[in-house]
Amino acid sequence: MAQTYLTTEELSQRIKYDVRTIRERLKDSVLLEGIHYLRPFGGRKILFIWERIEQDMAKAATASLHLQ
């Protein structure tokens, strides 16, 4: 299965969250290294895995519908 890798800026455009919010509030609390993002070649650059993020957003949306 091919995966779509996004920079923080590209992810920001897709999910309509500010880049700073992604870096400071979502990364490492909601978006986890090894699941939602990776650091290619052990570097500083972060690439987010779109399909995993999209899947977890859909799960969260479904769960909140069931709580209502």
N, C-alpha and C positions, 0 to 999 in steps of 0.2 A: 504494500500500500504506500503510495507516494504521500509525503507530508509537505505541507506548506509552511515554510519558515518565514517569520516576520520580524522586522526590527521593532523596537519599542514605538517608534513613530508610526509605522504601518499598523501595528496593533491598535494604537490610539485612534486612528481613523476608522478602523472597523468596529470597535466597541464603544466609540464615542466617550472615552475617558481621556482626561488630560494625561500627557506623557508623565508629568510629575506624579500624578496619582498612581499610575501604574508602577513607577519606580519606588515610590515611598510607602504606599499603602497596600497595594495588591501583591507585589513581588515578595515572595517568601512567607506570605500569610495565606493568600488564596491561590496564587500562581506559584507552584513549587518546582524547584530545580530538579531535572530528571523526569518530570511528568509533563509540565507545561512549558518549560524552556530548557535550553542547554547553552553551554559555553563552548563553542567549537574550538577544538584543539587546545582546550584548557586556558583560553585567553580571557580577556575582559569583556569582549563583545558578547551580548546576549541575543539569542534568536528564540522567539516564541513559536511553539508548535500550534498552529491555528486549529487543526482538527481536534486536538485534545481540549483546548480552551472552549471551542464551540460546543463540544459534547458536554462538558461540565456546566456551561451556562444553560443548556437545554435541560439538564437534570435538575438544576436549581429552580428553573422556572416551573417545571412539572411538579416538583416537591411543594413549591409555594402555592400552586393551584389546589393541591390536595389538602392543604391546611385550612383553606377558606371554607 
